[in-house]
């Protein structure tokens, strides 16, 4: 039984241009609920959401910006919520603690709790806070609501718009325990990547994983996100998908077991399918030669390699390291004709570790000015 979404303000009105698509755009404005055509009143009402088949996501306004009203996407389909729960909460999985990003009306929140999870809801829009807190009271206190934007936790650069929250303060206050990297999953995160900053966030999470910072101070935190299909394809690409294969692909697949769990059909706003993808950090990510201290060199190596993606590996090695390139190729069992795009993610990790293990060279890498973060 779904708890009514009581307390949602009537100022959220549906754009008449939204039609009957999967992702409707809700904006703040002068229009009243009664002024909206009945055929467009989908998902929110004075009492509870009227969720229609095939309408699984909604986009609602966050706050005014220089470009107009900034919107966020929310899951609004009980059917899709149940699908997500089936993937996140398996009987043999001991981790039942879920951090939900921008739950909005709480459709997925309630499904998670009914499935046996304890949920930490990080909601950036104050509009939904009273409803979520009320929902928590009705569901036996298994929901903890915090007003903050998950996607602005622990920013890697300055100038981020508030509210920002330090994950150390947040998770310590919530009593989250740290698990060593070799042990299980301490926490699962679920949400929808914001379309505006999706690529930047994908790179930020990579840096957080490899440096064991932000949420990854607490162990191998599992990410479960809806993302656009193009970025999903890039993350999961390999030498069999040469046009999409890039440094981003290698870094994610070395760091995590990446699974495409579910695909939702075309979204109006981006004209792309939305893919539900799970990122589970690998127990064996870190070794004696790849650590949170030298991971930035691994990033640098890959970015340099893929700048000339069709080049032979042996030619790239001459510009990357003073270590004998032919010796390296022999150790990693690659031929002189091997191209960058012939190398699988595990091959690149083996290449990096082989160079790091070279004992005959005090200097193992040749550096240039390309050490800053680059979004490929």
C-alpha positions in Angstrom: 0.0 0.0 0.0 1.4 3.4 -1.0 1.3 6.2 1.5 -0.4 9.3 0.1 2.0 12.1 -0.8 0.4 14.7 1.5 1.9 18.1 2.0 3.3 18.7 -1.4 2.7 22.3 -2.3 0.4 23.3 -5.2 2.9 25.7 -6.5 4.5 22.9 -8.5 2.6 23.1 -11.7 3.0 21.0 -14.9 4.3 22.7 -18.0 1.6 22.5 -20.7 4.3 21.4 -23.2 5.2 18.3 -21.2 2.5 16.2 -22.8 2.3 12.5 -22.1 6.0 11.7 -22.2 8.0 9.6 -19.7 9.6 12.7 -18.2 7.4 15.6 -17.4 8.8 19.0 -16.6 7.4 20.7 -13.5 8.1 24.4 -13.0 7.4 27.0 -10.4 5.1 29.7 -11.8 1.9 31.7 -11.3 -0.4 29.1 -12.7 -2.7 27.3 -10.3 -3.4 23.6 -10.3 -6.9 24.1 -11.5 -5.6 25.9 -14.6 -3.7 22.9 -15.8 -5.6 20.8 -18.3 -6.9 17.5 -16.8 -5.0 15.5 -19.3 -1.7 16.9 -18.0 -2.4 16.4 -14.3 -0.2 13.4 -13.9 1.7 12.3 -10.9 0.9 14.9 -8.2 -2.4 16.0 -6.8 -3.7 17.7 -3.7 -3.7 14.3 -1.9 -1.6 11.7 -3.6 0.3 11.0 -6.8 -1.8 9.6 -9.6 0.9 7.6 -11.4 0.1 6.4 -14.8 1.6 3.4 -16.6 4.7 4.3 -18.6 5.4 7.5 -16.8 8.3 6.6 -14.6 10.3 9.8 -14.1 9.4 13.4 -13.4 11.5 16.5 -13.6 10.8 19.2 -11.0 12.4 22.6 -10.4 15.2 23.0 -7.9 16.0 26.7 -7.7 16.2 29.7 -10.0 19.5 29.9 -12.0 21.0 32.3 -14.5 19.5 30.1 -17.3 16.1 29.9 -15.8 14.6 27.2 -13.6 17.0 24.4 -12.8 15.3 21.0 -12.7 15.8 17.6 -11.2 14.6 14.2 -12.2 12.6 12.0 -9.8 11.4 8.4 -10.0 7.6 8.4 -9.7 6.6 4.9 -10.8 5.8 2.3 -8.2 6.5 -0.4 -10.9 10.0 1.0 -11.5 10.6 1.4 -7.8 9.9 -2.3 -7.2 12.3 -3.2 -10.1 15.0 -1.1 -8.4 14.4 -2.7 -5.0 14.7 -6.2 -6.5 18.2 -5.3 -7.7 19.3 -3.6 -4.5 17.9 -5.8 -1.8 18.7 -9.5 -2.4 18.1 -12.0 0.4 21.7 -13.1 0.6 23.0 -9.6 0.6 23.8 -8.4 4.2 24.0 -4.7 3.3 20.5 -3.2 3.9 21.7 0.4 4.4 20.8 2.6 1.4 21.6 6.3 0.8 19.0 7.7 -1.6 19.8 10.8 -3.6 17.0 13.3 -4.1 14.1 11.0 -3.3 11.5 13.7 -4.1 8.0 12.3 -3.5 9.5 9.2 -1.8 8.1 6.5 -4.1 11.4 4.6 -4.2 12.0 5.5 -0.5 8.9 3.7 0.6 9.6 0.6 -1.6 13.1 0.3 -0.2 11.9 0.4 3.4 9.1 -2.0 2.7 11.8 -4.3 1.2 13.7 -4.3 4.4 16.2 -1.4 4.0 17.2 1.4 6.3 17.2 4.5 4.2 19.1 7.8 4.5 17.4 10.3 2.2 19.4 13.2 1.1 17.0 15.7 -0.4 18.2 19.1 -1.8 14.7 20.6 -2.2 13.1 21.8 1.0 9.7 21.3 -0.7 9.9 17.6 -0.1 11.4 17.5 3.4 8.1 17.7 5.5 6.6 14.9 3.4 9.7 12.7 3.7 9.9 13.3 7.5 6.2 12.4 7.8 6.8 9.3 5.7 9.6 8.3 8.0 7.3 8.5 11.0 4.7 6.3 9.3 7.3 3.7 8.4 8.7 3.0 11.9 11.6 5.3 12.0 13.6 3.4 9.3 14.0 6.7 7.3 16.5 9.4 8.2 16.0 12.6 6.2 18.8 15.2 5.6 18.5 18.4 3.7 21.5 18.5 1.4 22.6 17.8 -2.2 24.4 14.5 -2.5 26.0 15.6 -5.7 27.7 18.5 -3.9 29.2 16.3 -1.2 33.0 16.9 -0.8 33.5 19.0 -3.9 36.9 18.7 -5.6 36.9 22.4 -6.5 35.8 25.6 -5.0 32.8 27.8 -5.9 30.2 25.1 -5.4 26.7 26.5 -4.6 25.5 25.7 -1.1 24.2 23.6 0.6 27.4 21.5 0.7 28.0 18.8 3.3 31.2 17.1 4.4 30.6 13.3 4.1 32.7 12.7 7.2 30.5 14.9 9.4 27.3 13.5 7.8 28.1 9.8 8.1 29.6 10.1 11.5 26.5 11.8 12.8 24.5 8.9 11.3 26.6 6.3 12.9 27.9 4.7 9.7 30.8 2.3 10.5 33.9 2.0 8.3 34.6 -1.4 6.7 38.0 -2.3 5.4 38.4 -2.5 1.6 38.7 -6.3 1.8 35.4 -6.7 3.6 31.8 -6.2 2.4 29.8 -3.2 1.2 29.1 -0.7 4.0 26.5 1.4 2.1 24.6 1.4 -1.1 23.8 4.7 -3.0 20.9 5.0 -5.4 19.7 7.9 -7.5 19.5 9.6 -10.9 22.5 11.4 -12.3 21.5 15.1 -13.0 21.7 15.5 -16.8 23.5 18.9 -16.5 26.6 17.6 -14.7 26.6 13.9 -15.4 30.0 13.7 -17.0 31.7 15.8 -14.3 30.1 13.6 -11.6 31.2 10.4 -13.3 34.8 11.7 -13.2 34.5 12.9 -9.6 33.4 9.5 -8.4 36.3 7.9 -10.1 38.7 10.2 -8.3 36.9 9.5 -5.0 37.2 5.7 -5.5 40.9 5.7 -6.4 41.9 8.1 -3.7 39.6 6.5 -1.1 38.1 9.9 -0.2 34.6 11.1 0.4 32.2 8.1 0.8 35.1 5.7 0.1 36.7 6.5 3.4 34.1 4.1 4.7 34.9 1.2 2.4 33.7 -0.2 -0.9 30.5 1.9 -1.3 28.2 0.6 -4.1 26.8 3.1 -6.5 23.4 2.4 -8.3 22.5 5.2 -10.7 20.2 5.9 -13.6 22.4 7.6 -16.3 21.9 8.4 -20.0 22.6 5.6 -22.5 25.5 7.3 -24.2 27.5 7.7 -21.0 26.6 4.1 -20.0 28.0 2.8 -23.3 31.2 4.7 -22.8 31.7 3.4 -19.3 31.1 -0.2 -20.3 33.0 -0.1 -23.7 35.9 -2.4 -24.4 38.1 -3.2 -27.5 35.0 -4.6 -29.1 33.4 -1.1 -29.1 36.4 0.8 -30.3 34.6 4.0 -31.1 33.3 4.4 -27.6 36.3 2.9 -25.8 38.4 5.5 -23.8 40.3 6.2 -20.6 36.9 6.6 -18.8 36.0 3.0 -19.8 39.3 1.6 -18.5 39.2 3.5 -15.2 35.7 2.4 -14.3 36.2 -1.2 -15.3 39.5 -1.5 -13.4 37.9 0.1 -10.3 34.5 -1.6 -10.3 32.4 -4.5 -11.4 30.0 -2.6 -13.7 26.6 -4.1 -14.4 23.8 -2.7 -16.6 20.8 -3.8 -14.5 17.9 -2.2 -16.4 17.0 0.1 -19.3 14.1 2.5 -19.3 12.8 3.6 -22.8 13.3 7.0 -24.4 13.3 10.0 -22.1 11.8 13.2 -23.6 14.3 15.7 -22.2 17.5 14.0 -23.5 16.0 11.8 -26.2 18.0 8.9 -24.8 17.2 5.7 -22.9 18.0 5.8 -19.2 20.2 3.0 -18.0 20.2 1.7 -14.4 23.9 0.8 -13.7 25.6 -0.7 -10.7 29.2 0.1 -9.8 30.6 -2.2 -7.1 34.3 -1.5 -6.2 36.6 -4.4 -6.7 38.3 -6.0 -3.6 41.5 -6.3 -5.6 41.6 -2.8 -7.0 44.5 -1.8 -4.9 47.8 -3.6 -5.0 51.4 -3.0 -3.9 51.9 -1.1 -7.2 48.5 0.7 -7.6 47.5 2.6 -4.5 45.5 5.7 -3.4 48.9 7.5 -3.4 50.0 6.9 -7.0 46.6 6.5 -8.7 46.9 9.9 -10.4 49.9 8.5 -12.4 47.6 5.7 -13.6 45.0 8.3 -14.7 47.8 10.2 -16.5 49.1 7.1 -18.3 45.6 6.3 -19.6 44.8 9.8 -20.8 48.1 10.0 -22.6 47.5 6.6 -24.2 44.0 7.5 -25.5 45.2 10.8 -26.9 46.5 8.7 -29.8 44.0 5.9 -29.5 44.9 4.3 -32.9 48.7 4.3 -32.2 50.7 1.3 -31.4 51.3 0.7 -27.7 55.1 0.5 -28.1 55.2 4.0 -29.6 53.2 5.4 -26.7 55.4 3.7 -24.2 58.4 5.7 -25.5 56.7 8.9 -24.5 55.4 7.6 -21.2 58.3 5.9 -19.5 62.1 5.5 -19.8 61.8 1.8 -19.1 62.6 -0.4 -22.1 59.4 -0.6 -24.0 60.2 -4.0 -25.6 60.9 -5.5 -22.2 57.6 -4.2 -20.9 55.7 -5.7 -23.8 57.3 -9.0 -23.2 56.4 -9.0 -19.5 52.7 -8.1 -20.2 52.6 -10.6 -23.1 51.7 -8.1 -25.8 53.1 -7.9 -29.4 54.8 -4.9 -31.0 51.8 -4.5 -33.3 49.3 -4.1 -30.4 47.4 -0.9 -30.6 46.0 1.1 -27.7 42.4 0.0 -28.5 43.5 -3.6 -28.5 44.2 -3.5 -24.8 41.5 -4.5 -22.3 41.2 -2.7 -18.9 43.0 -5.5 -17.1 45.8 -5.2 -19.6 46.3 -1.5 -18.8 46.4 -2.2 -15.1 49.0 -4.9 -15.7 51.0 -2.5 -17.9 51.0 0.2 -15.1 52.0 -2.3 -12.4 54.8 -3.7 -14.6 56.3 -0.3 -15.1 55.9 0.5 -11.4 57.7 -2.7 -10.5 60.8 -2.0 -12.7 63.8 -2.0 -10.4 66.5 -0.9 -12.8 65.1 2.6 -13.2 65.0 5.3 -10.5 62.6 7.3 -12.7 59.8 5.3 -14.1 57.6 7.9 -15.7 58.1 10.8 -18.1 55.8 13.7 -17.1 54.4 16.7 -19.0 51.9 19.3 -18.3 48.9 17.0 -18.9 48.4 16.1 -15.3 45.2 18.0 -14.7 41.8 16.3 -14.8 40.4 16.0 -18.3 36.8 15.0 -19.1 37.0 12.8 -22.2 
